[in-house]
Amino acid sequence: MNSNTHVIQVTNVSPSTTSEQMRTLFGFLGNIEELKLFPPDDSPLPVTSRVCFVKFHESESVGVSQHLTNTVFVDRALIVVPFAEVDKSFAESPFLAG
């Protein structure tokens, strides 16, 4: 696990939660570089739970954001964990190609 990661993974996100709501919640903890919510807000698929990835400008925000674990947001207790960033050169390796 990369201890200097800038990314968190948030699971057990309510299906009715929007990316804007997640951006507002985690924006209080640090400057957000990127936020991705899966499935996306405009997804036609029915979902029972969502997953969100938040990339902060500062790695310190990752540690602070973990304190939101078990916080009920909308109607679910969030689970927040650090997420290891993958080196782009490794991700593009021919060994990982299908």
VODREN-144804 format. One record per atom (N, C-alpha, C, O): x, y, z; atom name; residue number from 1. Coordinates in nm, 3 decimals. Layout:
BEGIN
{{X; Y; Z}; "CA"; NUM}
...
END
This chain:
BEGIN
{{0.085; -0.118; 0.000}; "N"; 1}
{{0.000; 0.000; 0.000}; "CA"; 1}
{{0.089; 0.123; 0.000}; "C"; 1}
{{0.183; 0.132; 0.079}; "O"; 1}
{{0.060; 0.216; -0.086}; "N"; 2}
{{0.134; 0.340; -0.096}; "CA"; 2}
{{0.088; 0.433; 0.016}; "C"; 2}
{{-0.026; 0.480; 0.015}; "O"; 2}
{{0.176; 0.460; 0.113}; "N"; 3}
{{0.138; 0.542; 0.227}; "CA"; 3}
{{0.122; 0.689; 0.190}; "C"; 3}
{{0.065; 0.767; 0.267}; "O"; 3}
{{0.170; 0.728; 0.074}; "N"; 4}
{{0.156; 0.866; 0.030}; "CA"; 4}
{{0.047; 0.880; -0.076}; "C"; 4}
{{0.050; 0.973; -0.156}; "O"; 4}
{{-0.048; 0.789; -0.075}; "N"; 5}
{{-0.154; 0.796; -0.174}; "CA"; 5}
{{-0.238; 0.922; -0.155}; "C"; 5}
{{-0.249; 0.974; -0.044}; "O"; 5}
{{-0.295; 0.969; -0.261}; "N"; 6}
{{-0.383; 1.084; -0.260}; "CA"; 6}
{{-0.527; 1.042; -0.283}; "C"; 6}
{{-0.616; 1.126; -0.293}; "O"; 6}
{{-0.551; 0.910; -0.293}; "N"; 7}
{{-0.682; 0.858; -0.335}; "CA"; 7}
{{-0.747; 0.777; -0.223}; "C"; 7}
{{-0.682; 0.700; -0.153}; "O"; 7}
{{-0.879; 0.797; -0.209}; "N"; 8}
{{-0.957; 0.713; -0.119}; "CA"; 8}
{{-1.064; 0.642; -0.198}; "C"; 8}
{{-1.108; 0.688; -0.304}; "O"; 8}
{{-1.106; 0.526; -0.146}; "N"; 9}
{{-1.218; 0.452; -0.201}; "CA"; 9}
{{-1.328; 0.457; -0.097}; "C"; 9}
{{-1.306; 0.425; 0.020}; "O"; 9}
{{-1.447; 0.498; -0.139}; "N"; 10}
{{-1.562; 0.505; -0.050}; "CA"; 10}
{{-1.664; 0.404; -0.099}; "C"; 10}
{{-1.713; 0.413; -0.211}; "O"; 10}
{{-1.696; 0.308; -0.013}; "N"; 11}
{{-1.794; 0.205; -0.050}; "CA"; 11}
{{-1.918; 0.218; 0.038}; "C"; 11}
{{-1.921; 0.296; 0.132}; "O"; 11}
{{-2.019; 0.139; 0.003}; "N"; 12}
{{-2.149; 0.140; 0.070}; "CA"; 12}
{{-2.217; 0.276; 0.054}; "C"; 12}
{{-2.284; 0.325; 0.145}; "O"; 12}
{{-2.200; 0.337; -0.063}; "N"; 13}
{{-2.261; 0.466; -0.094}; "CA"; 13}
{{-2.404; 0.441; -0.141}; "C"; 13}
{{-2.428; 0.354; -0.226}; "O"; 13}
{{-2.497; 0.515; -0.087}; "N"; 14}
{{-2.638; 0.500; -0.123}; "CA"; 14}
{{-2.659; 0.522; -0.273}; "C"; 14}
{{-2.596; 0.609; -0.332}; "O"; 14}
{{-2.748; 0.444; -0.334}; "N"; 15}
{{-2.775; 0.462; -0.478}; "CA"; 15}
{{-2.833; 0.600; -0.511}; "C"; 15}
{{-2.823; 0.645; -0.625}; "O"; 15}
{{-2.894; 0.666; -0.415}; "N"; 16}
{{-2.952; 0.798; -0.442}; "CA"; 16}
{{-2.852; 0.912; -0.426}; "C"; 16}
{{-2.886; 1.028; -0.452}; "O"; 16}
{{-2.731; 0.882; -0.383}; "N"; 17}
{{-2.628; 0.984; -0.364}; "CA"; 17}
{{-2.573; 1.029; -0.499}; "C"; 17}
{{-2.549; 0.947; -0.587}; "O"; 17}
{{-2.554; 1.160; -0.514}; "N"; 18}
{{-2.499; 1.214; -0.638}; "CA"; 18}
{{-2.350; 1.246; -0.621}; "C"; 18}
{{-2.301; 1.258; -0.509}; "O"; 18}
{{-2.282; 1.261; -0.733}; "N"; 19}
{{-2.140; 1.297; -0.728}; "CA"; 19}
{{-2.123; 1.435; -0.666}; "C"; 19}
{{-2.023; 1.460; -0.599}; "O"; 19}
{{-2.217; 1.524; -0.688}; "N"; 20}
{{-2.209; 1.658; -0.629}; "CA"; 20}
{{-2.219; 1.652; -0.476}; "C"; 20}
{{-2.149; 1.727; -0.407}; "O"; 20}
{{-2.302; 1.564; -0.424}; "N"; 21}
{{-2.311; 1.547; -0.279}; "CA"; 21}
{{-2.181; 1.494; -0.222}; "C"; 21}
{{-2.136; 1.538; -0.116}; "O"; 21}
{{-2.119; 1.398; -0.293}; "N"; 22}
{{-1.991; 1.342; -0.247}; "CA"; 22}
{{-1.882; 1.449; -0.253}; "C"; 22}
{{-1.798; 1.457; -0.163}; "O"; 22}
{{-1.884; 1.531; -0.358}; "N"; 23}
{{-1.784; 1.638; -0.372}; "CA"; 23}
{{-1.800; 1.739; -0.258}; "C"; 23}
{{-1.701; 1.788; -0.205}; "O"; 23}
{{-1.922; 1.769; -0.221}; "N"; 24}
{{-1.947; 1.862; -0.110}; "CA"; 24}
{{-1.896; 1.802; 0.022}; "C"; 24}
{{-1.828; 1.870; 0.098}; "O"; 24}
{{-1.930; 1.676; 0.048}; "N"; 25}
{{-1.889; 1.611; 0.172}; "CA"; 25}
{{-1.737; 1.607; 0.188}; "C"; 25}
{{-1.684; 1.650; 0.290}; "O"; 25}
{{-1.668; 1.555; 0.087}; "N"; 26}
{{-1.523; 1.539; 0.098}; "CA"; 26}
{{-1.447; 1.668; 0.070}; "C"; 26}
{{-1.329; 1.679; 0.103}; "O"; 26}
{{-1.513; 1.765; 0.009}; "N"; 27}
{{-1.450; 1.894; -0.016}; "CA"; 27}
{{-1.417; 1.969; 0.112}; "C"; 27}
{{-1.329; 2.054; 0.113}; "O"; 27}
{{-1.487; 1.936; 0.222}; "N"; 28}
{{-1.457; 1.998; 0.351}; "CA"; 28}
{{-1.324; 1.947; 0.407}; "C"; 28}
{{-1.267; 2.009; 0.497}; "O"; 28}
{{-1.275; 1.834; 0.356}; "N"; 29}
{{-1.155; 1.770; 0.411}; "CA"; 29}
{{-1.028; 1.801; 0.334}; "C"; 29}
{{-0.918; 1.771; 0.380}; "O"; 29}
{{-1.042; 1.861; 0.217}; "N"; 30}
{{-0.926; 1.895; 0.136}; "CA"; 30}
{{-0.966; 1.930; -0.005}; "C"; 30}
{{-1.081; 1.910; -0.045}; "O"; 30}
{{-0.871; 1.983; -0.080}; "N"; 31}
{{-0.897; 2.017; -0.220}; "CA"; 31}
{{-0.904; 1.890; -0.304}; "C"; 31}
{{-0.812; 1.808; -0.303}; "O"; 31}
{{-1.013; 1.874; -0.376}; "N"; 32}
{{-1.034; 1.755; -0.458}; "CA"; 32}
{{-0.981; 1.779; -0.598}; "C"; 32}
{{-1.017; 1.876; -0.664}; "O"; 32}
{{-0.895; 1.687; -0.643}; "N"; 33}
{{-0.842; 1.693; -0.779}; "CA"; 33}
{{-0.938; 1.623; -0.876}; "C"; 33}
{{-0.962; 1.671; -0.987}; "O"; 33}
{{-0.992; 1.510; -0.832}; "N"; 34}
{{-1.080; 1.432; -0.918}; "CA"; 34}
{{-1.174; 1.347; -0.832}; "C"; 34}
{{-1.135; 1.300; -0.725}; "O"; 34}
{{-1.297; 1.329; -0.879}; "N"; 35}
{{-1.394; 1.245; -0.809}; "CA"; 35}
{{-1.469; 1.163; -0.913}; "C"; 35}
{{-1.518; 1.217; -1.013}; "O"; 35}
{{-1.478; 1.033; -0.890}; "N"; 36}
{{-1.550; 0.942; -0.980}; "CA"; 36}
{{-1.648; 0.860; -0.897}; "C"; 36}
{{-1.611; 0.800; -0.796}; "O"; 36}
{{-1.772; 0.857; -0.940}; "N"; 37}
{{-1.876; 0.779; -0.873}; "CA"; 37}
{{-1.924; 0.672; -0.970}; "C"; 37}
{{-1.956; 0.701; -1.085}; "O"; 37}
{{-1.927; 0.547; -0.923}; "N"; 38}
{{-1.968; 0.435; -1.008}; "CA"; 38}
{{-2.087; 0.363; -0.947}; "C"; 38}
{{-2.088; 0.342; -0.826}; "O"; 38}
{{-2.186; 0.325; -1.025}; "N"; 39}
{{-2.209; 0.372; -1.161}; "CA"; 39}
{{-2.235; 0.523; -1.162}; "C"; 39}
{{-2.276; 0.580; -1.061}; "O"; 39}
{{-2.212; 0.588; -1.277}; "N"; 40}
{{-2.228; 0.733; -1.287}; "CA"; 40}
{{-2.372; 0.777; -1.258}; "C"; 40}
{{-2.465; 0.697; -1.261}; "O"; 40}
{{-2.386; 0.907; -1.231}; "N"; 41}
{{-2.519; 0.964; -1.200}; "CA"; 41}
{{-2.623; 0.935; -1.308}; "C"; 41}
{{-2.740; 0.914; -1.278}; "O"; 41}
{{-2.580; 0.934; -1.434}; "N"; 42}
{{-2.674; 0.918; -1.545}; "CA"; 42}
{{-2.688; 0.773; -1.591}; "C"; 42}
{{-2.739; 0.747; -1.700}; "O"; 42}
{{-2.643; 0.678; -1.510}; "N"; 43}
{{-2.650; 0.537; -1.548}; "CA"; 43}
{{-2.795; 0.488; -1.549}; "C"; 43}
{{-2.869; 0.513; -1.454}; "O"; 43}
{{-2.836; 0.418; -1.655}; "N"; 44}
{{-2.973; 0.365; -1.661}; "CA"; 44}
{{-2.989; 0.235; -1.581}; "C"; 44}
{{-3.101; 0.187; -1.562}; "O"; 44}
{{-2.879; 0.179; -1.534}; "N"; 45}
{{-2.884; 0.052; -1.462}; "CA"; 45}
{{-2.933; 0.069; -1.319}; "C"; 45}
{{-2.894; 0.165; -1.252}; "O"; 45}
{{-3.017; -0.021; -1.272}; "N"; 46}
{{-3.056; -0.015; -1.131}; "CA"; 46}
{{-2.938; -0.059; -1.043}; "C"; 46}
{{-2.868; -0.155; -1.076}; "O"; 46}
{{-2.915; 0.011; -0.933}; "N"; 47}
{{-2.803; -0.021; -0.845}; "CA"; 47}
{{-2.852; -0.034; -0.701}; "C"; 47}
{{-2.950; 0.029; -0.661}; "O"; 47}
{{-2.781; -0.115; -0.624}; "N"; 48}
{{-2.813; -0.129; -0.482}; "CA"; 48}
{{-2.711; -0.056; -0.396}; "C"; 48}
{{-2.738; -0.025; -0.280}; "O"; 48}
{{-2.593; -0.028; -0.453}; "N"; 49}
{{-2.489; 0.043; -0.382}; "CA"; 49}
{{-2.393; 0.104; -0.484}; "C"; 49}
{{-2.383; 0.056; -0.596}; "O"; 49}
{{-2.323; 0.210; -0.443}; "N"; 50}
{{-2.229; 0.275; -0.532}; "CA"; 50}
{{-2.091; 0.281; -0.469}; "C"; 50}
{{-2.076; 0.262; -0.348}; "O"; 50}
{{-1.991; 0.306; -0.552}; "N"; 51}
{{-1.852; 0.320; -0.507}; "CA"; 51}
{{-1.801; 0.454; -0.558}; "C"; 51}
{{-1.828; 0.493; -0.672}; "O"; 51}
{{-1.727; 0.524; -0.474}; "N"; 52}
{{-1.672; 0.654; -0.512}; "CA"; 52}
{{-1.522; 0.656; -0.489}; "C"; 52}
{{-1.473; 0.604; -0.388}; "O"; 52}
{{-1.449; 0.715; -0.583}; "N"; 53}
{{-1.305; 0.735; -0.569}; "CA"; 53}
{{-1.281; 0.885; -0.567}; "C"; 53}
{{-1.329; 0.958; -0.654}; "O"; 53}
{{-1.205; 0.930; -0.469}; "N"; 54}
{{-1.174; 1.072; -0.455}; "CA"; 54}
{{-1.023; 1.088; -0.453}; "C"; 54}
{{-0.953; 1.024; -0.375}; "O"; 54}
{{-0.973; 1.175; -0.541}; "N"; 55}
{{-0.829; 1.206; -0.543}; "CA"; 55}
{{-0.811; 1.347; -0.491}; "C"; 55}
{{-0.865; 1.443; -0.546}; "O"; 55}
{{-0.733; 1.359; -0.382}; "N"; 56}
{{-0.706; 1.487; -0.320}; "CA"; 56}
{{-0.574; 1.543; -0.371}; "C"; 56}
{{-0.488; 1.469; -0.418}; "O"; 56}
{{-0.558; 1.674; -0.361}; "N"; 57}
{{-0.431; 1.737; -0.393}; "CA"; 57}
{{-0.325; 1.703; -0.288}; "C"; 57}
{{-0.208; 1.686; -0.321}; "O"; 57}
{{-0.367; 1.693; -0.161}; "N"; 58}
{{-0.275; 1.666; -0.051}; "CA"; 58}
{{-0.298; 1.525; 0.004}; "C"; 58}
{{-0.412; 1.486; 0.025}; "O"; 58}
{{-0.191; 1.450; 0.026}; "N"; 59}
{{-0.205; 1.314; 0.080}; "CA"; 59}
{{-0.257; 1.315; 0.224}; "C"; 59}
{{-0.315; 1.216; 0.268}; "O"; 59}
{{-0.237; 1.424; 0.297}; "N"; 60}
{{-0.286; 1.433; 0.435}; "CA"; 60}
{{-0.438; 1.422; 0.441}; "C"; 60}
{{-0.493; 1.375; 0.542}; "O"; 60}
{{-0.507; 1.463; 0.336}; "N"; 61}
{{-0.654; 1.457; 0.333}; "CA"; 61}
{{-0.704; 1.313; 0.337}; "C"; 61}
{{-0.817; 1.288; 0.380}; "O"; 61}
{{-0.621; 1.219; 0.291}; "N"; 62}
{{-0.660; 1.077; 0.293}; "CA"; 62}
{{-0.677; 1.029; 0.436}; "C"; 62}
{{-0.777; 0.965; 0.468}; "O"; 62}
{{-0.580; 1.060; 0.522}; "N"; 63}
{{-0.589; 1.020; 0.662}; "CA"; 63}
{{-0.708; 1.083; 0.732}; "C"; 63}
{{-0.778; 1.017; 0.809}; "O"; 63}
{{-0.731; 1.210; 0.706}; "N"; 64}
{{-0.844; 1.280; 0.767}; "CA"; 64}
{{-0.976; 1.220; 0.721}; "C"; 64}
{{-1.068; 1.203; 0.801}; "O"; 64}
{{-0.986; 1.190; 0.593}; "N"; 65}
{{-1.113; 1.139; 0.538}; "CA"; 65}
{{-1.151; 1.002; 0.593}; "C"; 65}
{{-1.268; 0.966; 0.596}; "O"; 65}
{{-1.052; 0.925; 0.637}; "N"; 66}
{{-1.082; 0.794; 0.693}; "CA"; 66}
{{-1.165; 0.804; 0.821}; "C"; 66}
{{-1.230; 0.707; 0.860}; "O"; 66}
{{-1.164; 0.920; 0.884}; "N"; 67}
{{-1.246; 0.940; 1.004}; "CA"; 67}
{{-1.395; 0.944; 0.972}; "C"; 67}
{{-1.478; 0.940; 1.062}; "O"; 67}
{{-1.430; 0.951; 0.843}; "N"; 68}
{{-1.572; 0.947; 0.805}; "CA"; 68}
{{-1.625; 0.805; 0.793}; "C"; 68}
{{-1.744; 0.786; 0.767}; "O"; 68}
{{-1.540; 0.704; 0.812}; "N"; 69}
{{-1.587; 0.566; 0.811}; "CA"; 69}
{{-1.694; 0.549; 0.918}; "C"; 69}
{{-1.679; 0.596; 1.031}; "O"; 69}
{{-1.801; 0.482; 0.882}; "N"; 70}
{{-1.919; 0.457; 0.966}; "CA"; 70}
{{-2.007; 0.579; 0.986}; "C"; 70}
{{-2.103; 0.575; 1.063}; "O"; 70}
{{-1.976; 0.689; 0.916}; "N"; 71}
{{-2.065; 0.804; 0.918}; "CA"; 71}
{{-2.182; 0.774; 0.825}; "C"; 71}
{{-2.163; 0.736; 0.710}; "O"; 71}
{{-2.304; 0.791; 0.876}; "N"; 72}
{{-2.422; 0.767; 0.793}; "CA"; 72}
{{-2.442; 0.888; 0.703}; "C"; 72}
{{-2.459; 1.001; 0.750}; "O"; 72}
{{-2.439; 0.862; 0.573}; "N"; 73}
{{-2.458; 0.966; 0.471}; "CA"; 73}
{{-2.573; 0.922; 0.382}; "C"; 73}
{{-2.568; 0.814; 0.325}; "O"; 73}
{{-2.674; 1.003; 0.370}; "N"; 74}
{{-2.803; 0.972; 0.308}; "CA"; 74}
{{-2.867; 0.861; 0.391}; "C"; 74}
{{-2.937; 0.891; 0.488}; "O"; 74}
{{-2.846; 0.735; 0.356}; "N"; 75}
{{-2.906; 0.629; 0.437}; "CA"; 75}
{{-2.812; 0.510; 0.457}; "C"; 75}
{{-2.857; 0.400; 0.489}; "O"; 75}
{{-2.681; 0.532; 0.438}; "N"; 76}
{{-2.582; 0.424; 0.451}; "CA"; 76}
{{-2.461; 0.469; 0.531}; "C"; 76}
{{-2.422; 0.585; 0.527}; "O"; 76}
{{-2.402; 0.375; 0.605}; "N"; 77}
{{-2.277; 0.402; 0.676}; "CA"; 77}
{{-2.161; 0.387; 0.577}; "C"; 77}
{{-2.138; 0.277; 0.525}; "O"; 77}
{{-2.090; 0.495; 0.550}; "N"; 78}
{{-1.981; 0.493; 0.453}; "CA"; 78}
{{-1.861; 0.415; 0.506}; "C"; 78}
{{-1.837; 0.409; 0.626}; "O"; 78}
{{-1.787; 0.354; 0.412}; "N"; 79}
{{-1.661; 0.288; 0.444}; "CA"; 79}
{{-1.555; 0.357; 0.359}; "C"; 79}
{{-1.559; 0.353; 0.236}; "O"; 79}
{{-1.458; 0.420; 0.427}; "N"; 80}
{{-1.355; 0.498; 0.359}; "CA"; 80}
{{-1.219; 0.435; 0.384}; "C"; 80}
{{-1.178; 0.420; 0.499}; "O"; 80}
{{-1.148; 0.398; 0.277}; "N"; 81}
{{-1.015; 0.339; 0.288}; "CA"; 81}
{{-0.920; 0.404; 0.187}; "C"; 81}
{{-0.964; 0.449; 0.081}; "O"; 81}
{{-0.789; 0.409; 0.220}; "N"; 82}
{{-0.692; 0.458; 0.122}; "CA"; 82}
{{-0.689; 0.364; 0.002}; "C"; 82}
{{-0.710; 0.244; 0.016}; "O"; 82}
{{-0.662; 0.419; -0.114}; "N"; 83}
{{-0.657; 0.339; -0.236}; "CA"; 83}
{{-0.522; 0.363; -0.302}; "C"; 83}
{{-0.486; 0.478; -0.331}; "O"; 83}
{{-0.448; 0.256; -0.326}; "N"; 84}
{{-0.314; 0.268; -0.385}; "CA"; 84}
{{-0.324; 0.318; -0.529}; "C"; 84}
{{-0.404; 0.268; -0.608}; "O"; 84}
{{-0.244; 0.417; -0.560}; "N"; 85}
{{-0.238; 0.469; -0.696}; "CA"; 85}
{{-0.146; 0.380; -0.778}; "C"; 85}
{{-0.040; 0.338; -0.730}; "O"; 85}
{{-0.185; 0.352; -0.900}; "N"; 86}
{{-0.106; 0.268; -0.988}; "CA"; 86}
{{-0.020; 0.356; -1.076}; "C"; 86}
{{-0.069; 0.452; -1.137}; "O"; 86}
{{0.108; 0.324; -1.083}; "N"; 87}
{{0.200; 0.396; -1.171}; "CA"; 87}
{{0.152; 0.376; -1.315}; "C"; 87}
{{0.132; 0.262; -1.358}; "O"; 87}
{{0.135; 0.486; -1.388}; "N"; 88}
{{0.082; 0.476; -1.525}; "CA"; 88}
{{0.169; 0.390; -1.615}; "C"; 88}
{{0.117; 0.320; -1.701}; "O"; 88}
{{0.301; 0.395; -1.598}; "N"; 89}
{{0.388; 0.314; -1.683}; "CA"; 89}
{{0.364; 0.166; -1.655}; "C"; 89}
{{0.373; 0.083; -1.746}; "O"; 89}
{{0.335; 0.131; -1.529}; "N"; 90}
{{0.304; -0.008; -1.495}; "CA"; 90}
{{0.168; -0.048; -1.551}; "C"; 90}
{{0.152; -0.158; -1.603}; "O"; 90}
{{0.070; 0.042; -1.541}; "N"; 91}
{{-0.065; 0.012; -1.589}; "CA"; 91}
{{-0.069; -0.010; -1.740}; "C"; 91}
{{-0.153; -0.085; -1.790}; "O"; 91}
{{0.022; 0.054; -1.812}; "N"; 92}
{{0.027; 0.042; -1.957}; "CA"; 92}
{{0.121; -0.069; -2.004}; "C"; 92}
{{0.148; -0.082; -2.123}; "O"; 92}
{{0.169; -0.148; -1.911}; "N"; 93}
{{0.263; -0.255; -1.942}; "CA"; 93}
{{0.198; -0.359; -2.034}; "C"; 93}
{{0.081; -0.392; -2.016}; "O"; 93}
{{0.273; -0.412; -2.133}; "N"; 94}
{{0.217; -0.514; -2.221}; "CA"; 94}
{{0.184; -0.643; -2.147}; "C"; 94}
{{0.107; -0.725; -2.196}; "O"; 94}
{{0.243; -0.661; -2.028}; "N"; 95}
{{0.215; -0.782; -1.950}; "CA"; 95}
{{0.073; -0.780; -1.893}; "C"; 95}
{{0.018; -0.885; -1.860}; "O"; 95}
{{0.014; -0.661; -1.881}; "N"; 96}
{{-0.121; -0.649; -1.826}; "CA"; 96}
{{-0.227; -0.649; -1.935}; "C"; 96}
{{-0.347; -0.654; -1.907}; "O"; 96}
{{-0.184; -0.643; -2.059}; "N"; 97}
{{-0.279; -0.640; -2.170}; "CA"; 97}
{{-0.347; -0.777; -2.181}; "C"; 97}
{{-0.284; -0.882; -2.167}; "O"; 97}
{{-0.479; -0.772; -2.206}; "N"; 98}
{{-0.559; -0.895; -2.212}; "CA"; 98}
{{-0.514; -0.980; -2.321}; "C"; 98}
{{-0.570; -1.088; -2.342}; "O"; 98}
END
